Amino acid sequence: MAIKGSLKEASLPDVLQLLSMGKKTGCLGLSFHDSFGSIYFDSGRICHAAIVNRPLDTENSVYTLFTWTSGTFNFEPGVEPEDGAERVSVDPQSLLLEGARRVDEWSLIEKKIPSFDVVFSLDRPRLMMNRDPLSPEQEALLPIIDGHRDINGLIRDSGLGEFEVGKALYGLLNASFLLPVGRKRTTPTLPRNASPLERRELASALYRAGMHDEALREFRALVEEAADPVASFHVGLIALRQKEWAGAVNAFMTAAPNAPSKISLLHNLALAYENLGQLEKARLVIDRALGAGGSGDPLIQLQAAIVSMRLGDLQSAKVRLSESRGLWTTNPPPAVWFHYAAKVAAMTDDPDREMLLLAAAIETHPESAVLLNNLAAAHLKREDYESAKDAAEKGVALAPELPQLRRNLSAALEGISRAERKATQASSRS
């Protein structure tokens, strides 16, 4: 099940608790205006966190991310920190109390500083008259508050975190030591001497934020300049998302010799071949993924089943579907598993199993319009028009844009009408 959404609907502490309790491993990507952050998990514990263009350690990165009360998040299972990144092992629960305190303070700070593109200058005459001591953070900021740097620039050049800078500026504003100059729009960039790791982190953050064109530009630059296999792999992933199947194959083949995750690369390469219609190549690649250790991954087993089905090898498809089903132990299978399992049952002339699978599918995924459409079609084959109508109506309510649902609903209504006419004619004859 994908874990993604808006930070306005699900707070970061709630998301962290969910990932911790589920003992998840992977990367939680977050975006907030023009900022991007990542929190990596290893069996439910935080092992690394970073914010693009912020030189913060893991703990302070998480504290800063707690102050992001809007934006989006997306969890990618199985993704690990880049080679060379700081590694720790922190229980998320231990960070929640301090994080909550910072969120409370940040709600006050935001009233004075609603955006990080604000530029301030110093009211030097008033500052010269001040007799009260300033905090160390305020003292560090004074030399660089110059009427040109925005708050993002102050954070970058001071080496302080967002929370520390925001709190320091809040105090200076309350004392009337700052004058607003205006705003400066910024986009995520890196210094010219940025390391390949920093550049890859920016590209990965853009990718996780759904800014695929921008991420593609950064990844391609890394491929051209450093022959980076991780960048090549991500170029392939973006090509898949953009349905550029041949481009995906080329990118994955470029990444293959030095790819850090062979199984993931083979899985995605097989998907690209499958969408190109090169099913034999897809089968060869997915078999390599299974042999390389992917046999314990339910999604790879499922993909093997789909390729076998499309090749007409229905017996192999049934075996792979069964293997895949057995690997979903803590959560039920996704909707796509039920879709193909029912389809294979229909193709092997087992309508009773098809109906059982579709009934279980709707019980597990009641909001899936595609599964409701499949159920309606199965009822139509049995001439159970009332049940077909019920399933199609529920599907249309969820996804009125799907033409198949409307066609099946029309067919069900026509079937009901025919049955009523036959009943009327039979009654009149008697």
N, C-alpha and C positions, 0 to 999 in steps of 0.2 A: 504494500500500500504506500502510495506516495505521501510524503509529509511535506506539504508546502502550503503557503497561504499568506495572509496579510498580518503584520504585527499589530494592527489595530484590532483584529479579531482574536488573535491568540498571542499573548505576550511572550517575550523571550523566556522568562522564567518557566512558564507553562510548557513551552516547547522543550526546554532543557530537561525538565522533570520527566516528560514523556520519553525522550531518548534515553535518559538514565535508567528509568524503570524497565524499558524494553531492552536494555543492554545492547544498544545499537552500536555498530561500527560504520563510520563514514564521515561525510563532511556536511555540515550545516552552513549553507551560504546565505548571507544577508545583504540586502541593499537598502540604502537610505539616502535619498537625493542622489548626489554624485559620489557617495562613499560606499565601499564594499568591504565586507568582513567575512571571515570564515572561522568556524569552530569545528575541530576534528574530534571524533570520538573513537575510543577503542573499548569495546565491550561495556559501553555505558559511562565510561570515565573520559573526561576531557584530556586529550593528549597534546593538543596544540591549538592556538588561536592567533589570528593576525588580522590586521586591518590594513588595506592597501595604503601606502604612503605614511603609515604611522609606525614609528620605531618603538613599539610597546612589547613587553613580554606577554606571555599567555594570560596571566591573571588580570593585568590591567587592560588587555584587549577585551576580555570578557566583561569587565566592569564598564568599559566604554560602550560596548554593545548593549548593555542593559539600558542605557539612556536612549536607545533608538526605539521610540514608541510608535513609529510608523515605518512604512516600507514593506519589503517582502522577505520571505524566507523560503528555502528549498533544501531538503535533505537528500543527499546522494549516497546511497549505501555503498560500502566497500571502498570509498575513496580515501586515500591516505595522504598525510602531509608530504610535501616535496622533500627529496633527499637533502639533508643538511639543515632542515628546519629544527628548531628547538623542540624537544620531546619532554613531556611531563606526564604525570598521572594524577589528576585532580578529581575528587568527587564533586559534581556540580552543586550538590546540596550545601557544601561548605562555602560557596560563593554567593548563595542566594540572599543571605541577610545583609551583607555589605552592598550587594547589588540593589536591594530594595531601598536601602538608605540613600544611595546615590540617585535612584529614580525619583524619590521624594524631593531631594534637593534640586534635581534637574528640572522638575516641573516649575520651580520658582525661577530658576535661571532662564528657562525658555521664554518667560514673560518679558524679560529684558533683552534676550538675545535669541530671536526666533529663527535665525538662519546663520550659517557659517560663512556666507559671502558678504557679511557686513564689514565695512572698513571704519576704523576709529582713528582719531588723532588725540593727542594729549592736550588737556587744558593746563598748560604749563604754569601760568600765573597762580591758578588755584592750587596746583600741586606744590608749588614752592612755599605756599603758606601752610601746608599740612604739617602738623606736629605729631600725628598718630603714626605708630609703626605700621609698615606694610608687611604682608606675608612674603615669604621667600619666592613664591610663585609670581606675585605681583611685581616684586623687585626684578625678577628675571624677564618679565614682559616689557617693562618700561622702556628699555633701550630699543625695542623693535616695533613699538606702536608708533608708526611713522606717517599715518595717513595714506599709505599705499597698500600695505599688506592687509588682506582680509583675515578673518579668524582662522581659516584653513592655513594661511601663511604663517600666522602666529604659532599655531600648533606645530607646523612643520619645522620652523626655524628655532623654536624654543626647546624642542625635545620633550615637552610636557604632553600629557594626555589631554583628550578633549574635555574631560571632566575638570581637571585641574585648571586648564585655561578658562573654561566657562565660569568656574567658581571665582577665579581671580578677577576676571573682567566684570562679573556681577558686583563684586565688592567695589571695584573702581567706579563703576557706573553709579552705584548708590551714593558714593562720596562725591559725585559730579566731577570726577577727574578726567572723564572721557567725553569727546565730542564726536557724534556720528558724522561721517563724511559721505557715505553712500554705500553702494553694493557693487560687487564684482562677481560676475558669473565665472565659475571654474568648471573644468572637466577633469576627470582623472588622468593625470599624466605622471611620468616618472622623470627624475633627473637624468641628464645625459650620461652620467657614469653609472647608471643603475645596473646591478648585476643581472645575469640571466634568470636567477631565482626570483628576484623582485619583478622582473618583466613577466615571467611566467605566472606569478601570483596575481598580477594585474589582469592578465589575459584570462586566467581561470575565474577571477571574480566577475569580470564582464560576462563570461560564459554563463556562470551560475545565475547572474542577474537577468538573463534572457537577452542581453545586448549582443546578439550573435554576430552581427556585421562588424561591430567594433572589436569583439574578441577574435574574429577571423583575421582581421588586419594585424593584430598583435601576434597571433600564433604563426601566421605566414611569415612575418618578419623574423621570428625566432628560427623557423625552418630554414629560411634563406641564409641567415647570418651564422647560425650555430648548428645547423642540421640536427635540431632538437627532436628526438623521437616522441617525447611527450607532447610537444607542440604539433607534430604530424598527426598523432593520434587524435588530438582535439580538432584539428582541421577536418579529419574524417567524421568525427561526431557531428560537427556543424553541418557538413555536407549531407549526412543522414537526415538531420532535422529539416534541411532545405530540399530534401528529396532529389539531391544530385548524386545518384547512385554510383555512376562511373567515377566521379570525383572522390567519393568516399572510398571506393576500392583503391584508387591510386594513392590516397593519403595513408590508408592502413598498410598497404604494401611497402610504402616508404618507411613507415614506423616499425615494421615487423622485425628487422634484424636486431634492434636494440630496445624494443618496447619493454617497459618494466612489468607490464601485466599481460602475459601472452594469452591467457584465457579470455579476458575482456576484449582484447584486440580480435581474436579469432571469432568470438561471438558476434561482434559488430561487423566484421568482414563477411561472415556468412549471411548476415541480414542484408548487407548491400548486394551480394550476389543473388540472394533470393528475390529482391525487388527488381533486379535487372532481368529476372527470368532465367538466370544461369543456375538451374537447380542442382545439377550434378556437382558443380563447383561448390555450391552452398553446402551440399551434403558432405563433401570431402573435408571442407573447412570445419564444419560443426563436429564431425567425427574426430578431427584433430583436437578440438576444444574439449571434447569428452575424454579423450585419451590423455590430455595434459592435466587432468584433475577437475575438469568441469562437470563430471558425472554427478557430483554432489550439489550442483546448482540447479534448482528447479526451473529457472528461466531458460537455461541452456538445454535441459531435457525437453522443455516445451517447444523450443525452436526446432530441435531435432524432429519432434513429432510433426510439426507443421510442414517442414520440408519433405518428410516421408509421405505425408498425406498428399501434398501437391505432386509428388512423383508417382502417386498411385500405390505406394507400398503401405496399404492400410494396416496390415498386421504389425509392421514395425511402428507405425504411428500409435497404435493401441498400446504397445509395450512402453513406448516413450512417455505417453500420457500417464500411464500407470506409475512409472518411475517418478515422473514429475509430481504427481499428486501425493505420493508418499513422502516427498521432501518438504511439503508445506505442513509443518507440525504445529507451530505456535499460532499461525494465522490461516484462515481458509484460502483456497486458491483464488487468484484474481479472476475477474470476469472473462478475460481472454482465454483462460484455461477451460472454463465451462463452455465457451463458444466453440472451441475446436473439438472438445471431447464430445459434445452433442452432435457436431457436424460429422465426425468420424463414425459415431453410432448410426446416424442416418445413412451414411455412405455404405455401411456394412449391413444394411437392411435389418437394423435392430431398433424399430420405432419405440418399443417399450423402454429401452435404456435411454433413448433420446429424450423421451418425456420425463423420465426420472431425473436425468441430468439437468434439464431445463427447469424443472420444479425446484431442485436444489439450488440452481443458479439464481432464480428470482428470490428465493428465501435468503440467500447470502448477499445478493447485490440487487436489492429492490429498486434502486435508482438507475439501473442500466437500461437505457432505451433500446440498445442493440439486442440485449438478451430478451427483452419483452417482445421485440419484433420477431426474433427466432421462435419464441414460444407461440406467438400468434400464427406464424407460418406452419408450425408443427400441428397446431389444432386444426388449421384449414385442411391439411392433408387428411386428417381423420374426419373431416366434415363436422367438427364440433364448433359450429359457427358462433354460438354464444360465448364459449370460452375464448375463441379467437378474437371476438369483438372486445371482450373485457381486457385481454392483454394488449391489444392494439390501442385501445383508448388510453390506457395507462401510459403506454409508450409515447403517444402523440402529446399527452400532457407534459411529458418530460422533454421531448425533442420534436416539436412540431415541424422542424425543417427537414426531417428525414422522409424522403418520398416513399421509401419501402413501407413505412408504417401506415401512411395514408392509403397506399394501394391495398395493404392487407386489411385495413379497416373497411375499405369499400367492398372488398371481396367478402368479408364476414357479413356485412350488412346485406349484400346481395344474396348470400346463402340463407340468411334468416328470412329474407323476403320470399325467396323461392319456397322455403319450407312452409311458410305461412300460407302461400297460395295453394300449395299441394294439399295442405290440411283443409283449407276452405273448400277446394274442389271435391275432396273425398267426403267432406261433411254434406255438401249439397247433393251428391249422388246417392248418399244413404238417406 
